[in-house]
């Protein structure tokens, strides 16, 4: 099959959606499909081989300038192409990382208006390219880029167009209520004729069906997967004090502060007073004050020497973090759609303690490699972490189950195969 997968770059951030999209397209290719990963807004950032096309559509600089200044809606193509340069988009992305979601409401609505919005020439350029490519399937990585759908449907009537649901609500919940209502209404309008939706967990599919008013039967669930060969399980017994690990974006939604709170509880107990907390993940400008507040809390408690933050800009650095911990946690406050870092911890042979919401109960049902605790309950999180830290044999058993689950079922090959089978079914239904 010929597949055009449109992914949204995250302005230099290591984004779980970009990582998953990159892995999915890589494995679709390995299975013989002509799959293209097409970046929008900015180039994607990944710690593995970048499978995306060099050309970026709906370039973030052009999109922004065309929204703010009418002059840029009429500039010649050679000028727009310069603003779409990957190096320039990456440079601009460093500043975009400091932008609050709620400040993007007007721009988001304009983009969702597609060919009727301020960025209509960008929409036409993307669709012109897709018409020349003539894919059988066009897959949008999230609903927020669905402003292109009416034009795709008009000019590519035989293509099956599908939309991924993976974290759209996090962005939209940050919008002012009035803007959010208008954006959701436009998304509903743009997506009403798509062939289907895909989600990375049944729990998230149900949540987004309610959120967008989508018939749940139109959403196909394909659990996430990673390449087990990209992670080596830790060999032997790790030396040093017992260690809790956290790896995700440093922000309230991912529950970084809850990992800190649970760890501080452990440090107050005689049997776990030496436990360390090793953390890593992307820290954006809008979350630096939040991070500093956590450091103040740790310093005031007198436990700064037991805390470590690693940036982890490379795959090897991320793997080293997993090998430095005994138990992993990702105590998200929102319904985590994917949980890729949990799969990475399991592939490294590390057990997890997770909140019982979002994708985590489904992933744990497959692997058996995590202890589930009530969401937003720091005391329960600390207790479950303590039980595993004080029982290395049980932690090793769960870690082994996690590695086995990634090798057998929660892997990229299975994710790509199930997605390709879904595509094939939709293509076969074409008139």
C-alpha positions in Angstrom: 0.0 0.0 0.0 1.0 3.6 -0.6 0.6 5.5 2.7 1.1 9.2 3.5 1.4 9.6 7.3 1.1 13.3 8.3 2.9 13.9 11.6 3.0 17.1 13.6 6.5 18.2 14.6 6.8 19.3 18.2 9.2 22.3 17.9 12.3 20.4 19.0 10.7 18.5 21.8 11.1 14.7 22.1 7.4 14.0 21.7 5.9 10.6 22.3 3.6 11.0 19.3 6.5 11.8 17.0 8.5 8.9 18.3 5.5 6.5 17.8 4.8 7.8 14.3 8.4 7.4 13.3 8.6 3.9 14.6 5.2 2.9 13.0 6.3 4.2 9.5 9.7 2.6 9.8 8.1 -0.8 10.5 5.4 -0.4 7.8 8.3 0.0 5.4 10.0 -3.1 6.7 6.7 -5.0 6.0 6.8 -3.9 2.4 4.6 -0.9 2.3 5.4 2.4 0.5 4.9 4.6 3.6 6.0 8.2 3.8 6.3 10.1 7.1 5.4 13.7 6.2 6.3 16.3 8.9 4.1 19.4 9.4 4.8 22.6 11.4 8.5 21.6 12.2 10.8 18.7 11.6 10.3 15.9 14.1 12.8 15.2 16.9 13.6 11.5 17.5 16.4 9.6 19.3 16.3 6.9 16.6 16.8 7.1 12.8 14.6 9.8 11.4 12.2 8.3 8.9 10.5 11.5 7.9 10.6 13.3 4.6 13.0 16.3 4.4 10.3 18.7 3.2 8.1 20.2 5.9 4.5 21.2 5.1 2.4 23.8 6.9 5.8 25.2 8.1 5.4 26.8 11.5 7.0 30.1 10.5 4.8 30.6 7.4 1.7 29.4 9.3 2.4 32.0 12.1 3.2 34.9 9.8 0.3 34.2 7.5 -2.0 34.3 10.6 -0.7 37.5 11.9 0.1 39.6 8.8 -1.9 39.6 5.6 1.3 40.4 3.5 2.6 36.9 4.1 -0.5 35.3 2.6 0.6 36.6 -0.8 4.4 36.1 -0.7 6.1 34.1 -3.6 6.9 30.5 -3.2 10.7 30.9 -3.2 10.3 33.1 -0.1 8.0 30.7 1.6 10.4 27.8 0.9 13.2 29.7 2.6 11.0 30.1 5.7 10.3 26.3 5.5 14.0 25.5 5.7 14.6 22.8 8.3 17.4 24.6 10.1 15.3 27.8 10.4 12.3 25.8 11.6 14.4 24.1 14.2 15.8 27.5 15.3 12.3 29.0 15.6 11.1 25.9 17.4 13.4 26.7 20.3 11.3 29.8 20.9 8.0 28.1 20.1 8.7 25.8 23.0 8.1 28.8 25.4 4.6 29.4 24.0 1.6 28.5 26.1 -1.1 26.4 24.5 -3.8 28.9 25.4 -2.0 31.5 23.3 -2.5 29.5 20.2 -6.3 29.4 20.1 -6.7 31.9 17.2 -4.0 30.2 15.1 -5.5 26.8 15.8 -8.9 27.8 14.6 -7.5 29.5 11.5 -5.6 26.2 10.6 -8.8 24.2 11.2 -10.5 26.4 8.6 -8.1 25.0 6.1 -8.6 26.4 2.6 -10.9 29.0 4.0 -8.3 30.2 6.6 -5.3 32.4 6.6 -3.0 29.5 5.7 -4.9 28.5 2.5 -1.9 28.6 0.3 -0.1 26.2 2.7 -3.0 23.9 2.6 -3.1 23.9 -1.2 0.7 23.2 -1.4 0.3 20.1 0.8 -2.7 18.8 -1.1 -1.0 19.5 -4.5 1.8 17.3 -3.3 -0.5 14.6 -2.1 -2.4 14.6 -5.4 0.9 14.0 -7.2 1.8 11.2 -4.7 -1.6 9.6 -5.0 -1.6 7.6 -1.8 -4.2 4.9 -1.0 -4.3 6.0 2.7 -3.7 9.4 4.3 -3.2 9.1 8.0 -3.3 12.3 10.2 -1.3 11.9 13.4 -3.8 14.1 15.4 -7.1 15.9 14.8 -5.6 19.3 15.1 -4.2 19.2 11.6 -7.6 18.2 10.1 -8.1 21.6 8.4 -6.6 19.9 5.3 -9.2 17.2 5.2 -12.0 18.9 3.2 -9.5 19.8 0.5 -8.0 16.2 0.5 -11.4 14.7 0.3 -12.3 17.0 -2.6 -9.2 16.3 -4.6 -8.3 12.8 -3.6 -11.8 11.2 -3.5 -10.4 7.6 -3.7 -8.0 7.9 -0.8 -9.0 6.5 2.6 -8.4 9.2 5.1 -8.0 8.4 8.8 -7.2 10.3 12.0 -5.1 9.3 15.0 -6.3 10.3 18.5 -3.3 10.7 20.7 -3.2 13.6 23.2 -5.4 16.0 21.4 -7.4 16.7 24.6 -4.3 17.9 26.5 -3.8 20.7 24.1 -7.5 21.6 23.9 -8.0 21.5 27.7 -5.5 24.4 28.0 -7.6 26.6 25.7 -10.1 29.2 27.0 -13.6 27.5 27.2 -15.1 29.6 24.5 -12.2 29.0 22.1 -12.2 25.3 22.9 -15.9 24.9 22.0 -15.3 26.5 18.6 -12.2 24.4 17.9 -14.0 21.1 18.8 -17.0 22.1 16.6 -14.6 22.7 13.7 -12.8 19.3 14.3 -16.2 17.5 14.3 -17.1 19.2 11.0 -13.8 18.4 9.3 -13.7 14.8 10.4 -17.3 13.7 9.9 -16.4 12.1 6.5 -13.2 10.3 7.4 -12.9 6.5 7.0 -12.1 6.0 10.6 -10.1 6.9 13.7 -7.3 5.1 15.5 -6.4 5.3 19.2 -3.6 3.7 21.2 -5.8 2.3 24.0 -9.5 1.4 24.5 -9.7 3.7 27.5 -8.5 6.7 25.5 -10.8 5.7 22.6 -13.8 5.9 24.9 -12.7 9.2 26.4 -12.1 10.8 23.0 -15.4 9.4 21.6 -17.2 11.4 24.4 -14.9 14.4 24.0 -15.5 14.8 20.3 -18.9 13.2 20.1 -17.6 10.4 17.8 -19.3 7.0 17.5 -17.1 4.7 19.5 -17.5 2.0 16.8 -15.6 4.3 14.4 -12.4 4.1 16.5 -10.0 1.2 16.1 -7.6 0.5 18.9 -4.0 -0.5 18.2 -1.8 -0.7 21.3 1.6 1.1 21.1 4.7 -0.9 20.4 8.5 -0.3 20.4 11.4 -2.1 18.9 12.7 -4.5 21.6 16.1 -4.6 19.8 16.6 -0.9 20.6 16.8 -1.7 24.4 19.0 -4.1 26.2 17.8 -5.4 29.6 20.2 -4.6 32.4 22.5 -7.5 33.2 23.3 -8.6 36.7 22.6 -6.8 40.0 22.8 -3.0 40.0 25.2 -1.6 42.5 24.4 1.4 44.7 21.4 2.6 46.7 17.9 1.6 45.6 16.6 4.0 42.9 13.3 5.2 41.5 13.2 6.3 37.9 11.0 8.8 36.0 11.3 9.5 32.3 8.9 11.8 30.5 8.3 15.5 29.7 8.9 17.5 32.9 5.4 18.9 33.5 2.4 18.6 35.8 0.4 16.5 33.3 3.0 13.8 33.4 3.0 13.8 37.2 6.6 14.7 37.8 5.7 16.5 41.0 3.9 13.3 42.2 7.0 11.2 41.6 8.9 13.8 43.7 6.3 13.8 46.5 6.2 9.9 46.7 10.0 9.8 46.7 10.2 12.3 49.6 7.8 10.2 51.6 10.2 7.2 51.1 13.2 9.3 52.2 11.5 9.9 55.6 11.2 6.2 56.4 14.2 4.4 58.1 14.1 1.4 55.7 14.1 3.6 52.5 15.9 6.7 53.6 18.7 6.1 51.0 16.4 5.7 48.0 17.4 8.0 45.1 15.3 9.5 42.4 16.7 9.7 38.9 14.7 11.6 36.4 14.9 12.6 32.7 12.9 14.1 29.9 12.3 17.2 28.0 12.0 20.4 30.0 10.3 23.2 28.0 10.5 26.9 28.9 6.9 27.1 30.1 7.6 24.3 32.7 10.9 25.6 34.1 9.2 27.5 37.0 7.3 24.3 37.8 10.6 22.3 37.8 12.3 24.9 40.0 9.4 24.7 42.5 10.1 21.0 42.8 13.8 21.6 43.4 12.9 24.1 46.1 10.7 21.4 47.7 13.5 18.8 47.6 16.1 21.3 48.9 13.9 22.4 51.8 13.3 18.7 52.7 17.1 18.2 52.8 17.3 15.6 50.2 18.8 17.3 47.2 21.8 14.9 47.2 19.5 12.0 46.4 17.9 13.6 43.4 19.2 13.7 39.8 17.9 15.2 36.6 19.3 14.1 33.2 18.4 15.8 29.9 18.8 12.5 27.9 19.1 14.0 24.4 20.2 10.7 22.9 19.0 7.1 22.8 22.1 5.9 24.6 21.6 8.4 27.4 18.0 7.3 27.8 19.0 3.6 28.0 21.7 4.5 30.6 19.0 6.1 32.7 16.8 3.0 32.7 19.9 0.9 33.6 20.5 3.2 36.6 17.1 2.6 38.3 15.3 -0.3 40.0 11.7 0.7 39.7 10.1 3.1 37.2 7.1 5.3 37.6 5.0 7.6 35.4 2.2 9.0 37.7 0.3 11.0 35.1 -2.5 13.3 36.1 -4.3 12.9 32.8 -5.3 9.8 30.8 -2.0 8.8 29.2 -2.9 7.6 25.7 0.4 5.7 25.0 2.9 5.3 27.7 6.0 4.7 25.5 8.5 5.3 28.3 6.8 2.5 30.3 7.4 0.2 27.4 11.0 1.3 27.2 11.4 0.6 30.9 9.9 -2.8 30.5 12.2 -3.5 27.5 15.1 -2.6 29.8 13.8 -5.2 32.3 12.6 -2.6 34.8 9.2 -3.0 36.6 6.8 -0.1 37.0 4.3 1.5 39.4 1.6 3.3 37.5 -1.8 5.0 38.1 -4.8 2.9 37.1 -6.1 5.1 34.3 -5.5 5.8 30.6 -3.5 3.1 28.7 -1.8 1.8 31.8 -4.3 -0.9 32.9 -4.5 -2.3 29.4 -0.7 -2.4 29.0 -0.4 -4.0 32.4 -3.0 -6.6 31.5 -0.8 -7.6 28.6 2.5 -7.6 30.5 1.8 -8.2 34.2 4.9 -6.0 34.7 3.5 -3.1 36.8 1.7 -2.4 40.1 -1.3 -0.2 39.6 -2.3 2.4 42.2 -5.2 4.8 42.5 -4.6 7.9 40.3 -3.5 11.1 42.1 -2.7 9.2 45.3 0.9 10.0 46.3 0.7 7.9 49.4 -0.4 4.8 47.5 2.3 5.4 45.0 5.0 5.7 47.7 3.8 2.5 49.3 3.9 0.5 46.0 7.3 1.8 45.2 8.5 0.8 48.7 7.2 -2.7 48.3 9.1 -3.3 45.1 12.3 -1.6 46.3 12.3 -3.8 49.4 11.7 -6.9 47.4 14.3 -7.1 44.7 13.3 -10.7 43.7 9.7 -9.5 42.9 11.0 -6.5 41.1 13.2 -8.7 38.9 10.3 -11.0 38.2 8.1 -8.1 37.1 10.9 -6.6 35.0 11.4 -10.0 33.3 7.7 -10.1 32.4 7.9 -6.6 31.0 10.8 -7.5 28.7 9.0 -10.6 27.5 5.8 -8.6 26.8 7.7 -6.2 24.6 9.4 -9.0 22.8 6.2 -10.9 22.1 3.3 -8.5 21.9 4.0 -4.8 22.8 6.4 -4.4 19.9 6.6 -2.2 16.7 6.2 -5.1 14.3 2.8 -6.0 15.8 1.7 -2.4 15.9 2.6 -1.9 12.2 0.9 -5.2 11.2 -2.3 -4.4 12.9 -2.3 -0.9 11.5 -1.7 -2.2 8.0 -4.5 -4.7 8.3 -6.8 -1.9 9.4 -5.7 0.1 6.3 -6.3 -2.8 4.0 -9.8 -3.3 5.3 -10.6 0.3 4.7 -9.1 0.2 1.2 -11.1 -2.9 0.3 -14.3 -1.0 1.3 -13.6 1.7 -1.2 -16.4 2.2 -3.8 
